[in-house]
Amino acid sequence: MSQKPKVTPEPIPGPGTWRTRSVRNRSLWESYAVLPAKTRLRISLYVTAIAVVGIFVSDKLEDLLPIQPKEQAQAPQHANPSTP
Protein backbone atom coordinates (compact mmCIF):
# COMPACT_ATOMS: atom_id res chain seq x y z
CA MET A 1 0.00 0.00 0.00
CA SER A 2 1.16 3.47 -0.76
CA GLN A 3 1.10 6.02 1.95
CA LYS A 4 -0.13 9.52 1.21
CA PRO A 5 2.18 12.27 2.37
CA LYS A 6 0.76 14.38 5.14
CA VAL A 7 -0.11 17.85 3.96
CA THR A 8 -0.66 20.45 6.61
CA PRO A 9 -3.02 23.25 5.59
CA GLU A 10 -1.80 26.80 5.86
CA PRO A 11 -3.13 28.54 8.95
CA ILE A 12 -5.74 31.23 8.49
CA PRO A 13 -4.07 34.59 9.01
CA GLY A 14 -5.12 36.24 12.24
CA PRO A 15 -5.01 39.92 13.12
CA GLY A 16 -1.40 39.62 14.23
CA THR A 17 -0.20 38.44 10.83
CA TRP A 18 -2.01 41.26 9.03
CA ARG A 19 0.21 43.73 10.81
CA THR A 20 3.35 41.97 9.62
CA ARG A 21 2.30 41.85 5.96
CA SER A 22 3.39 44.64 3.67
CA VAL A 23 0.71 47.13 2.73
CA ARG A 24 0.79 46.03 -0.91
CA ASN A 25 -0.09 42.45 0.06
CA ARG A 26 -3.07 43.34 2.27
CA SER A 27 -6.68 43.34 1.20
CA LEU A 28 -8.89 46.34 1.92
CA TRP A 29 -10.48 44.53 4.88
CA GLU A 30 -7.07 43.61 6.32
CA SER A 31 -5.91 47.23 6.02
CA TYR A 32 -9.09 48.41 7.76
CA ALA A 33 -8.70 45.81 10.52
CA VAL A 34 -5.15 46.98 11.25
CA LEU A 35 -6.27 50.56 11.93
CA PRO A 36 -6.57 51.61 15.57
CA ALA A 37 -10.02 51.21 17.13
CA LYS A 38 -10.56 54.99 17.44
CA THR A 39 -9.83 55.49 13.76
CA ARG A 40 -12.20 52.69 12.72
CA LEU A 41 -14.91 54.20 14.94
CA ARG A 42 -14.43 57.65 13.37
CA ILE A 43 -14.60 56.23 9.85
CA SER A 44 -17.81 54.36 10.71
CA LEU A 45 -19.37 57.48 12.26
CA TYR A 46 -18.46 59.62 9.23
CA VAL A 47 -19.97 57.10 6.81
CA THR A 48 -23.13 56.88 8.94
CA ALA A 49 -23.39 60.69 9.13
CA ILE A 50 -23.09 60.99 5.35
CA ALA A 51 -25.82 58.37 4.91
CA VAL A 52 -28.17 60.19 7.32
CA VAL A 53 -27.55 63.53 5.58
CA GLY A 54 -28.27 61.86 2.25
CA ILE A 55 -31.59 60.54 3.52
CA PHE A 56 -32.67 63.98 4.79
CA VAL A 57 -31.53 65.74 1.61
CA SER A 58 -33.42 63.28 -0.59
CA ASP A 59 -36.57 63.78 1.51
CA LYS A 60 -36.29 67.59 1.21
CA LEU A 61 -35.70 67.34 -2.55
CA GLU A 62 -38.75 65.12 -2.86
CA ASP A 63 -40.84 67.77 -1.06
CA LEU A 64 -39.43 70.61 -3.20
CA LEU A 65 -39.64 68.76 -6.50
CA PRO A 66 -42.80 66.64 -6.39
CA ILE A 67 -43.25 63.88 -8.90
CA GLN A 68 -45.37 65.02 -11.80
CA PRO A 69 -48.03 62.48 -12.68
CA LYS A 70 -47.76 61.00 -16.15
CA GLU A 71 -50.77 60.54 -18.36
CA GLN A 72 -52.29 57.25 -17.42
CA ALA A 73 -53.68 54.95 -20.04
CA GLN A 74 -57.44 54.95 -19.91
CA ALA A 75 -59.18 51.70 -19.22
CA PRO A 76 -60.97 50.27 -22.27
CA GLN A 77 -64.69 50.98 -22.36
CA HIS A 78 -66.80 47.83 -22.29
CA ALA A 79 -70.02 47.67 -24.24
CA ASN A 80 -71.82 46.16 -21.26
CA PRO A 81 -71.06 48.07 -18.00
CA SER A 82 -72.09 45.15 -15.79
CA THR A 83 -69.36 42.94 -17.26
CA PRO A 84 -65.98 43.31 -15.53
N, C-alpha and C positions, 0 to 999 in steps of 0.2 A: 504494500500500500504506500502511496505517496503522501507525504505530509505537506499540508499547506503552510507556507510561511506565515507567521503571525504579523499582521499589519496593525499597527496602533493608529487610531484616527488622530488627526491633529486637534488639539484642544480648542474650544471656542474662545476667541479672545475676550477677555474681561476688561473692565474699565482701566485696570493698571497697564495692560499692554497697549491700549489706545494712546496713552501718554508717551510711550516709548517709540511709537511709529512716527515716521516723518510725515509732515503735513501733506505732502503730495500723495502719500499712500493711504490716507484716511478718507472715509466716506463722509458725506455731509453730516450724517447722524453721529458718527464718531467724533467729528470736530465739534459738534454742538455739545456732546456729552462730556467733552474734556473741559469745556468752559466752567468757570467758577459758578457756584449756585446762585449768587447774587446777579451775575450777568445773565444767566438763563432766565431768572425771574423777571428781570427788566425787559428782556427781549419778548417774553410771553405777555407781559403787561402792555407793551407798546403795540404788539400785534392785536391784542384784544381791544385796546383803545381805538385803533384804526378801524376795526370791524364795527364797533359800536357807533363811531362817527359816521361811517358809511351807511349804516342802517337809518340813522336819523336824517342824514342828508337825502337819502332816497325817498324817505317818507315826506319830507318837506317839498322835494321836487314833484312828487306825485300830487300833492295838494296844490302847488302853484301851476302845474301843467297837467290838467286833468285829461284823461283819455277821451278823445273825440269818438263818439259812436260812428261806426261805419254803417252804410246802408245795408239793412238786412234783407235777405231774399224773402219775398212774400210767399206765404204758403199757397199752394195751388187751390183754386176754388173748385169745390165739388159741385156737381149738378144737384145732388140730393144732400141738403144740409144735415139730415139725421144720420147719414153714413159717416163713419170716422175717417 
